[in-house]
Each structure stands twice: as C-alpha cells, then as structure tokens.
Amino acid sequence: MTTLAVIGAGPAGLTLARVVQRLDAPFDVVVLDRDRGPDDRPQGGTLDMHVGSGQTALERAGLLDVFHAVARPEGQDMRLLAHTGEALVELVAAPDDTANPEIDRGDLRALLLDSLRPGTVRWNARLDRVDGDLVLDDGSRLAADVVVGADGAWSRVRPLLSPAQPAYSGVTFVEFRLPGIDVRRPDLAALVGRGSMSAPYANRSLIAQRNARGVVRGYAALRCPLGTPGLDDRTTLLAHFADYDDALTDLVRAADDGFVVRPIMALDVPHVWEHVPGVTLLGDAAHLMSPFSGLGANLAMLDGSDLALALVEHGPEGIAAYEDLMFPRSEVAARGAAEGIANAIAPDAPAHSLRHLARLQEA
Ligand SMILES: Cc1cc2nc3c(=O)[nH]c(=O)nc-3n(C[C@H](O)[C@H](O)[C@H](O)COP(=O)(O)OP(=O)(O)OC[C@H]3O[C@@H](n4cnc5c(N)ncnc54)[C@H](O)[C@@H]3O)c2cc1C
C-alpha cells in the first residue's frame, strides 16, 4: 500500500482523498489539518460550483446529486448597484439554471467529510515542515510515499517545490455577518436579494451575499495599503465609505460585531515548478488568486480530482501528468483574477462591472 499524505482538509485535499477512496485505489490516505475539528472555526461564505470544474469534481466524487439537493440555484442572482443605491443591473437566474449554484463553504466541507472513510482526517495536526518525513508542530513525525500540499495560501509544502510567496494585491476585504436578516432587516434582505449584490465605486466596493439559513455575509472591499489601521472597527470602516448612501452602508451598521480583515493575496502568475517525484501542490497552495476569478475553490476541487485520477492510473508517477494539466489552466484563471480585481476595485468603478454584467445579460 502506498501512503498518501494530504496536508489540508479544504476543498482541494478532501476532494483528492474522496476520489482516491471512491476508486478503491491502493493508497492509504491520511489528511492532516491544523483545525481542532470540522467546526473549529467559521468556514466563511458561500461558493458557487461551476459546471466543468467544481461540478466535474463533485461528479467524480459521486457527490453531485447530494450537492444539488443542498445547493441554491437562486443564489446565482446578481444585483449591481450605484453607490447612491440605484439599481444598475439585475440578473435573475432561471429556475432550471444549474450552471453555478451556491453552497455554503461549511456545508461543502461537511458533504466531503461525510463521504470519507472514518479516521481519514487527523485534526489538530499542523504541519511545520517536510524534511524527508512530515514534521508536525508537536514534534511528531510521519513518513509518506506521496506528499500533497493542499494547505492553502501559506503552504508549508510549497518550499519543497518553489520559493514563491503570496504578495498583497492592493485590496483588502473586511468581512462581516448579518444573521437572521429576513426578520431583523427586511429592507437589507431585499437589497441583497436571493443571491449577491455589489456596489463598486471609486476604488471600493460593498458586496453582500446570501448564505444558507437566513445569513447574509458582507465584504467591504477597498484599495488601501497593507495593514491600514482600524478597518475592523465599524466607525472607522464606515468613514471609508462616507460618500455611499446610507441604504448601502446600513449593511455595515446592522452587522454583528466581529469584523474580519482579509488582505487579498495572490501568487505570481504563472506559478510553476520543476517536477519533484512524490510531492505536489493543489488549490490555493499552487495558484492562490484573488476571489475575482470566482474559481479558486472550483479549481482546487478539479485539481484534487485530476490528481486522484492520475494517481489511480499511473501510481505516484501520475503527479507529472496532473501538473501538466493544472499549470496551464491555473495560469489562465489567475491572469483573469488579477485583471478582475484591477477592474472591479478601480478608480473608474463601476464602469467595468457594468460592461461585464451587460455582457452576461446578453449571453
Ligand atoms: C473572500 C473570498 C471569497 C471567495 N469566493 C470564492 C467563490 O465564490 N468561488 C470560488 O471558487 N472560490 C472563492 N474563493 C477562493 C476559495 O476560498 C479558495 O480558492 C479555496 O478555499 C481553496 O481551497 P484549498 O483547499 O486549496 O485551500 P483552503 O480552503 O485554504 O484549505 C486549506 C486547509 O489547509 C489547512 N492548513 C493550512 N496550513 C496547514 C498546516 N500547516 N498544517 C495542516 N493543515 C493546514 C487549513 O486549516 C485548511 O483547512 C474565495 C476566497 C475569498 C478570500
């Protein structure tokens, strides 16, 4: 039996583990994650799973039907607003449109975790480094034939393959939550609609997305120096959006306490490396990009399922075939994501978003 150690129980690592196990491949799979358990930390917002990437991976995992049973096709609705609150574009998903339905990240993780053999994931297992063996933070060591870094932006496996480090995109997101929105603030519920809304204006944007169970998650996005002080303070944050209409900034006023500052980081494009036998990267560890591609989790899962198929077909030598598939497609997506963030959080916003949504409306 070949030992396959996957670092990271995110969308990439869990999909890899599931597809390998589903195909009954001769791999002993262990997934290590630094979280203390599946509910250790809030998993964040909603993800849309695309036909041809995320949904392909779910199909290979045998989970596409379960996904559609919990996903929200109406979450594909999009509203573009001016900073004055005026509606500029409204896209409403057809009832039978299943191209990119939404699912909460926590629900997606649960769906993948439930599909794994018991004991596959080892929680509270933070990788410190790889020096032949995997060395965990608590000093324990683990030997593996194949090591896969699915450990996200700050991967501890990446240094085995490349010196690349994420760099700041120039944009910071401040994340906030509005639970029980339909009861507490029907006006804001209507503003967000069934899917998402954004109001980009002059190097900033207010974005809000409906999640499951009556929660709306918002992001105040702004172009600013890394480490700009006070962004996790409601009053300071509101001052950055002082020229926005109150109908929009009420999202910030009505949010629960606990604003989370997320500088948007990305790896250089392209990020490639010389093949090293027995080691590779998946998902954000390989191609961290801004969320403006809308593809990060989709590619992470496609990577996981592609690597699984390559390992099943060729054994550990399959890694090179997987990398040949993954490098070019992630380069295209990462270039798109870099352009997307430059255009969306721009001095002339919402000009680009208007053109982009008008094209979607015509399609
Ligand atoms: C605001 C925002 C919105 C987004 N929206 C979308 C969207 O709509 N659609 C989309 O497709 N993508 C979206 N993305 C991108 C998406 O979240 C990521 O691309 C995706 O989560 C990558 O999955 P992953 O499995 O590669 O990494 P992650 O999800 O980061 O998972 C990595 C896992 O590794 C674990 N880990 C990390 N370090 C260690 C260690 N040293 N030892 C052990 N475990 C470790 C972590 O605990 C985590 O569980 C968004 C991102 C952001 C920031």
The ligand as a Tripos MOL2 file, in Angstrom:
@<TRIPOS>MOLECULE
LIG
   53    58     1     0     0
SMALL
NO_CHARGES

@<TRIPOS>ATOM
      1 C1        -13.4550   36.4450    0.2730 C.3       1 LIG1
      2 C2        -13.2670   35.2360   -0.5910 C.ar      1 LIG1
      3 C3        -14.2940   34.7950   -1.4060 C.ar      1 LIG1
      4 C4        -14.1320   33.6800   -2.2410 C.ar      1 LIG1
      5 N1        -15.1550   33.2930   -3.0440 N.ar      1 LIG1
      6 C5        -14.9770   32.2300   -3.8790 C.ar      1 LIG1
      7 C6        -16.0330   31.8010   -4.7520 C.ar      1 LIG1
      8 O1        -17.1350   32.3610   -4.7840 O.2       1 LIG1
      9 N2        -15.8010   30.7350   -5.5840 N.ar      1 LIG1
     10 C7        -14.6040   30.0710   -5.5750 C.ar      1 LIG1
     11 O2        -14.4540   29.1060   -6.3400 O.2       1 LIG1
     12 N3        -13.6000   30.4540   -4.7540 N.ar      1 LIG1
     13 C8        -13.7440   31.5100   -3.9110 C.ar      1 LIG1
     14 N4        -12.7310   31.8960   -3.1030 N.ar      1 LIG1
     15 C9        -11.4600   31.1470   -3.1440 C.3       1 LIG1
     16 C10       -11.5360   29.8730   -2.3170 C.3       1 LIG1
     17 O3        -11.9040   30.1930   -0.9940 O.3       1 LIG1
     18 C11       -10.1810   29.1600   -2.2960 C.3       1 LIG1
     19 O4         -9.6240   29.1480   -3.5650 O.3       1 LIG1
     20 C12       -10.3440   27.7230   -1.7900 C.3       1 LIG1
     21 O5        -10.7790   27.7040   -0.4540 O.3       1 LIG1
     22 C13        -9.0310   26.9630   -1.9180 C.3       1 LIG1
     23 O6         -9.1880   25.6820   -1.3850 O.3       1 LIG1
     24 P1         -7.9190   24.8750   -0.8440 P.3       1 LIG1
     25 O7         -8.4420   23.5520   -0.3970 O.co2     1 LIG1
     26 O8         -6.8320   24.9370   -1.8440 O.co2     1 LIG1
     27 O9         -7.3880   25.7370    0.3990 O.3       1 LIG1
     28 P2         -8.1120   26.1720    1.7570 P.3       1 LIG1
     29 O10        -9.5720   26.2890    1.5870 O.co2     1 LIG1
     30 O11        -7.3480   27.3670    2.2310 O.co2     1 LIG1
     31 O12        -7.8400   24.9710    2.7580 O.3       1 LIG1
     32 C14        -6.5590   24.7470    3.2840 C.3       1 LIG1
     33 C15        -6.6850   23.8320    4.5090 C.3       1 LIG1
     34 O13        -5.3460   23.5580    4.9600 O.3       1 LIG1
     35 C16        -5.2800   23.6790    6.3750 C.3       1 LIG1
     36 N5         -3.8980   24.0420    6.7070 N.ar      1 LIG1
     37 C17        -3.2530   25.1940    6.4070 C.ar      1 LIG1
     38 N6         -1.9860   25.1600    6.8320 N.ar      1 LIG1
     39 C18        -1.8280   23.9360    7.4250 C.ar      1 LIG1
     40 C19        -0.7220   23.2980    8.0740 C.ar      1 LIG1
     41 N7          0.4820   23.9030    8.1930 N.pl3     1 LIG1
     42 N8         -0.9000   22.0480    8.5610 N.ar      1 LIG1
     43 C20        -2.1070   21.4110    8.4510 C.ar      1 LIG1
     44 N9         -3.1850   21.9900    7.8500 N.ar      1 LIG1
     45 C21        -3.0340   23.2300    7.3420 C.ar      1 LIG1
     46 C22        -6.3140   24.7460    6.7190 C.3       1 LIG1
     47 O14        -6.7810   24.6140    8.0500 O.3       1 LIG1
     48 C23        -7.4150   24.4680    5.6700 C.3       1 LIG1
     49 O15        -8.3860   23.5640    6.1730 O.3       1 LIG1
     50 C24       -12.8870   32.9920   -2.2510 C.ar      1 LIG1
     51 C25       -11.8440   33.4260   -1.4180 C.ar      1 LIG1
     52 C26       -12.0250   34.5370   -0.5960 C.ar      1 LIG1
     53 C27       -10.8760   35.0140    0.2710 C.3       1 LIG1
@<TRIPOS>BOND
     1     1     2 1
     2     2     3 ar
     3     2    52 ar
     4     3     4 ar
     5     4     5 ar
     6     4    50 ar
     7     5     6 ar
     8     6     7 ar
     9     6    13 1
    10     7     8 2
    11     7     9 ar
    12     9    10 ar
    13    10    11 2
    14    10    12 ar
    15    12    13 ar
    16    13    14 ar
    17    14    15 1
    18    14    50 ar
    19    15    16 1
    20    16    17 1
    21    16    18 1
    22    18    19 1
    23    18    20 1
    24    20    21 1
    25    20    22 1
    26    22    23 1
    27    23    24 1
    28    24    25 2
    29    24    26 1
    30    24    27 1
    31    27    28 1
    32    28    29 2
    33    28    30 1
    34    28    31 1
    35    31    32 1
    36    32    33 1
    37    33    34 1
    38    33    48 1
    39    34    35 1
    40    35    36 1
    41    35    46 1
    42    36    37 ar
    43    36    45 ar
    44    37    38 ar
    45    38    39 ar
    46    39    40 ar
    47    39    45 ar
    48    40    41 1
    49    40    42 ar
    50    42    43 ar
    51    43    44 ar
    52    44    45 ar
    53    46    47 1
    54    46    48 1
    55    48    49 1
    56    50    51 ar
    57    51    52 ar
    58    52    53 1
@<TRIPOS>SUBSTRUCTURE
     1 LIG1         1 GROUP 0 **** ****
